[in-house]
Amino acid sequence: MSDTTRKGGLFHLVSTHALLLLTVALIVLFSFLMPRTFPTMLTVQSILSDKAVIAFLALAEMVVISANQFDLSTGFGVSLLHSLAIGLIVNAGLPWGLVVLIILACGLCMGFINGLLVRKAKIDSFIATLGVGTLAYGLAGWYTGGEQIIGELPKAFVALDHIRLLGIPLPACLVIVLAFGMWIVFEYLPVGRYLYVIGANERTAELTGIRVDRMVIGAFMVSGLITAVASLVLAARIQVGQSNVGQEFLLPAFVGALLGATTVKPGRVNVWGTVVAVLILAVGISGIEQLGGAFYVEPLFNGATLIVAVGMAGWASRRRLRASRDAAQAVRETNTKAETAGS
């Protein structure tokens, strides 16, 4: 194997798995600096449990971003849906199983409304979803009356957060199951490829017979459904309904989805890249906090990472496009030489 081949292989490894390598490096660094507190099962469980909601929302954002759209309603949706879940159980006395179905249906409806506004009303996704999210936040404030909804919850419902499978919190297990399912859809099923084509060039997708409206509305509905799942997990964890919980998850969810586009498959959002991006955020914030970082460390870290993520995602996308053009040019040159030689 030549040195050029080795260097090319090394560059490919680093460029496609840089975030994962950086995550491992951070784990090693924090374990060295805090050998008694960081490399413990308690830290692992804390990271997996606390960041499960963000992981769900990042995957929800990934679905929409794959079609070149944005969903700013996720964080606000969590405010409404988790408060509604607590209220229906505590105040209305509904069975928790029925409440779960209601919340999932509400998430689907919210996504459907987003999709209709974007595709049928032709409103930019940024504006449409921000408007829907703001309405959801207002409804959350009206429903809670600006106060906390507190009451006894069924043990089976609380178990959504408290159960451990081989020491791993159930929400983290659900994230892995969801990620695996989404990976199959995006890598091996037509619907995933259709979303990528729509995200790359909507006009081309229409010309190839893809039903763009149906696919984009479906993407928003899936995002709403995943947001509903995240809301249920959050409700089981904090066991309190309050309207000001939820918005704080919007920024890290976007960071996870956009930063994930720089790894595994640089240049486009992808499932495992998103999971790795959320993991590096969780490890970084947890390590800094254990080192004595103040309460404002997390928003500073998330904001700075978002700026870096957008820049890196744009660079990776341009690099991917340039490589595609170079490959196409090489094929044309090869064909031209073959035709010249044949004549």
C-alpha positions in Angstrom: 0.0 0.0 0.0 1.5 3.4 -1.0 1.9 6.3 1.3 -0.6 8.3 -0.8 -3.2 5.5 -0.2 -2.5 5.4 3.5 -2.8 9.2 3.8 -6.0 9.2 1.8 -7.5 6.4 4.0 -6.4 8.3 7.2 -7.9 11.5 5.9 -11.2 9.7 5.1 -11.3 8.2 8.5 -10.7 11.5 10.3 -13.1 13.4 8.1 -15.9 11.0 8.5 -15.4 10.1 12.2 -13.9 13.2 13.6 -16.7 13.8 16.1 -16.6 10.3 17.4 -12.8 10.5 17.8 -13.2 13.8 19.5 -15.9 12.3 21.8 -13.5 9.5 22.8 -10.7 12.1 23.4 -13.0 14.1 25.7 -13.9 11.1 27.7 -10.3 10.2 28.1 -9.4 13.8 29.1 -12.2 14.2 31.7 -11.5 10.7 33.1 -7.8 11.7 33.5 -8.8 15.0 35.2 -11.5 13.6 37.4 -10.7 9.9 37.8 -13.0 9.5 40.9 -16.2 11.2 39.5 -16.3 11.2 35.7 -15.6 7.6 34.6 -18.4 6.1 36.7 -21.7 4.4 35.9 -23.5 7.2 37.7 -22.1 9.7 35.2 -23.0 7.4 32.3 -26.6 7.0 33.5 -26.9 10.7 34.2 -25.7 11.6 30.6 -27.9 9.0 29.0 -31.0 9.9 31.0 -30.6 13.7 30.9 -29.9 13.9 27.1 -32.4 11.4 25.9 -35.0 14.2 25.3 -32.4 16.2 23.3 -31.5 13.1 21.3 -35.2 12.5 20.4 -35.6 16.1 19.3 -32.4 16.1 17.3 -33.6 13.0 15.4 -36.9 14.8 14.9 -35.1 17.8 13.4 -33.0 15.5 11.3 -36.0 14.1 9.5 -37.2 17.5 8.5 -33.8 18.9 7.7 -33.2 16.0 5.3 -36.0 17.5 3.1 -34.3 21.0 3.4 -36.9 22.3 5.9 -36.8 23.4 9.5 -39.0 22.7 12.5 -38.8 25.4 15.2 -41.9 24.1 16.9 -40.3 21.1 18.7 -39.1 22.8 21.9 -42.4 24.7 22.2 -44.3 21.5 21.4 -42.6 19.8 24.3 -43.8 22.6 26.6 -47.4 22.0 25.6 -47.4 18.2 25.2 -45.7 17.3 28.5 -47.9 19.7 30.4 -50.9 18.2 28.7 -49.8 14.7 29.6 -49.4 15.6 33.3 -52.7 17.5 33.4 -54.7 14.8 31.8 -53.5 12.3 34.3 -53.6 14.4 37.4 -56.5 16.7 36.8 -58.7 14.8 34.3 -57.9 11.4 35.9 -57.5 9.7 32.5 -55.7 6.3 32.3 -52.0 6.9 31.5 -52.2 4.5 28.5 -55.0 6.6 26.9 -53.0 9.8 27.7 -50.0 8.4 25.8 -52.2 7.8 22.8 -53.7 11.3 23.0 -50.2 12.9 23.2 -48.9 10.9 20.3 -52.0 12.0 18.3 -51.4 15.6 19.2 -47.8 15.4 18.1 -49.0 14.0 14.7 -51.5 16.8 14.4 -49.0 19.5 15.2 -46.7 18.0 12.5 -49.5 17.8 10.0 -50.4 21.5 10.6 -46.7 22.4 10.1 -46.6 20.4 6.8 -49.8 22.0 5.5 -48.6 25.5 6.2 -45.3 24.8 4.5 -46.5 22.9 1.4 -50.1 24.1 0.9 -50.0 27.6 2.2 -46.4 28.1 0.9 -45.1 29.6 4.1 -41.4 29.3 4.7 -40.8 26.5 7.2 -38.8 28.8 9.5 -41.8 31.2 9.9 -44.5 28.6 9.8 -43.1 26.3 12.5 -42.0 29.3 14.6 -45.6 30.5 14.5 -47.1 27.1 15.4 -44.5 26.7 18.2 -45.4 30.1 19.6 -49.1 29.2 19.5 -48.2 25.9 21.3 -46.3 27.9 24.0 -49.3 30.2 24.4 -51.6 27.2 24.8 -49.2 25.7 27.3 -49.4 28.9 29.4 -53.2 28.9 29.1 -53.6 25.3 30.1 -51.2 25.5 33.1 -52.4 28.9 34.1 -48.8 29.9 34.5 -48.4 27.5 37.4 -47.0 24.0 37.9 -49.3 21.0 37.6 -48.4 18.6 40.4 -50.0 15.4 41.5 -49.4 11.7 41.9 -48.6 9.9 38.7 -49.1 6.1 38.1 -45.9 4.1 38.7 -46.2 2.5 35.3 -46.0 6.0 33.7 -43.1 7.1 35.8 -41.3 3.9 34.9 -40.9 5.3 31.4 -37.9 7.2 32.8 -37.0 5.0 35.9 -36.6 1.6 34.3 -33.0 0.4 33.6 -32.2 -2.3 31.1 -28.7 -3.7 31.9 -28.0 -0.5 33.7 -29.0 1.7 30.7 -32.0 4.0 31.2 -35.1 3.1 29.2 -35.2 6.4 27.4 -31.7 5.8 26.1 -32.7 2.4 24.9 -35.7 3.9 23.1 -33.4 6.4 21.4 -31.2 3.6 20.1 -34.3 1.6 18.9 -35.6 4.8 17.1 -32.1 5.6 15.6 -31.8 2.0 14.3 -35.2 2.2 12.7 -34.5 5.5 11.1 -31.2 4.3 9.9 -32.9 1.4 8.0 -35.4 3.9 6.5 -32.8 6.4 5.3 -30.3 3.9 4.1 -32.4 1.0 2.7 -35.9 2.2 2.0 -37.1 4.4 -0.9 -38.7 7.0 1.5 -35.4 7.9 2.9 -33.8 8.3 -0.5 -36.8 10.4 -1.6 -36.3 12.8 1.4 -32.6 13.2 0.5 -33.4 13.9 -3.1 -36.0 16.5 -2.1 -33.5 18.1 0.2 -30.9 18.2 -2.5 -33.1 19.5 -5.4 -36.8 19.8 -5.0 -37.4 20.4 -8.7 -35.4 17.3 -9.7 -37.5 15.3 -7.2 -40.7 16.5 -8.8 -39.5 15.6 -12.3 -38.6 12.1 -11.2 -42.1 11.5 -9.9 -41.6 11.9 -6.2 -44.7 13.3 -4.5 -42.9 16.2 -2.7 -45.9 17.5 -0.8 -46.8 14.2 0.6 -43.2 13.4 1.6 -42.6 16.8 3.2 -45.9 16.7 5.2 -45.0 13.2 6.2 -41.6 14.3 7.4 -43.2 17.0 9.6 -45.7 14.5 11.0 -42.8 12.1 11.9 -41.0 15.0 13.6 -44.2 15.8 15.6 -44.6 12.2 16.6 -41.0 12.0 17.8 -41.5 15.3 19.7 -44.5 13.7 21.4 -42.4 10.7 22.5 -39.8 13.1 23.9 -42.6 15.0 25.8 -43.8 11.8 27.4 -40.3 10.9 28.5 -39.8 14.4 29.9 -43.1 14.2 31.8 -42.2 10.9 33.3 -38.8 12.3 34.4 -39.7 15.6 35.9 -43.3 14.6 36.9 -44.4 18.2 36.8 -46.2 20.1 34.1 -45.0 23.7 33.5 -45.2 25.8 30.4 -41.6 27.2 30.5 -40.0 23.8 30.1 -39.2 22.8 26.5 -37.7 25.8 24.8 -34.3 25.1 26.3 -34.2 21.9 24.2 -34.6 23.6 20.8 -31.1 24.9 20.4 -29.2 21.7 21.4 -31.6 19.7 19.1 -30.6 21.9 16.2 -27.0 21.6 17.1 -27.2 17.8 17.2 -28.9 17.6 13.8 -26.6 20.1 12.1 -23.4 18.9 13.7 -24.3 15.4 12.8 -24.1 16.4 9.2 -20.4 16.8 9.5 -19.6 13.2 10.5 -20.2 9.6 9.4 -21.6 10.9 6.1 -20.3 14.5 5.8 -22.4 16.9 3.8 -25.8 15.6 4.7 -27.8 14.9 7.9 -27.7 11.3 9.0 -28.9 9.2 11.9 -25.7 8.0 13.5 -24.0 11.4 13.0 -26.8 13.0 14.9 -26.5 10.5 17.7 -22.7 11.1 18.0 -23.3 14.9 17.9 -25.7 14.7 20.8 -23.3 12.4 22.7 -20.4 14.8 22.3 -22.6 17.7 23.5 -23.6 15.6 26.6 -20.0 14.5 27.4 -18.6 18.0 26.9 -21.2 19.7 29.1 -21.1 17.1 31.8 -17.3 17.2 32.0 -17.2 21.0 32.1 -19.9 21.1 34.8 -18.0 18.5 36.9 -14.9 20.7 36.6 -16.9 23.5 38.2 -18.5 25.3 35.3 -21.2 27.8 36.2 -24.9 27.4 35.2 -24.4 29.5 32.1 -21.8 27.1 30.6 -24.4 24.9 28.8 -26.0 27.7 26.8 -22.6 29.1 25.9 -21.4 25.7 24.9 -24.5 25.0 22.8 -24.4 28.4 21.1 -20.8 28.2 20.2 -21.2 24.7 19.0 -24.2 25.7 16.8 -22.1 28.3 15.0 -19.3 25.8 14.5 -21.8 23.1 13.4 -23.4 25.4 10.7 -20.0 26.4 9.4 -18.8 22.8 9.3 -22.0 21.5 7.8 -21.7 24.1 5.0 -18.1 23.2 4.4 -18.8 19.5 4.3 -21.7 20.0 1.9 -19.6 22.1 -0.5 -16.8 19.5 -0.3 -19.3 16.7 -1.1 -20.7 18.6 -4.0 -17.2 19.4 -5.3 -16.2 15.8 -5.1 -19.3 14.8 -7.0 -18.6 17.3 -9.7 -15.0 16.1 -10.0 -16.1 12.5 -10.3 -18.6 13.4 -13.0 -15.9 15.4 -14.9 -13.5 12.4 -14.6 -16.2 10.1 -16.1 -16.8 12.5 -19.0 -13.1 12.8 -19.7 -12.7 9.0 -19.6 -15.7 8.6 -22.0 -14.2 11.3 -24.3 -10.9 9.6 -24.4 -12.5 6.2 -25.1 -14.6 7.7 -28.0 -11.4 9.3 -29.4 -9.5 6.1 -29.2 -12.3 4.2 -30.8 -12.5 6.5 -33.7 
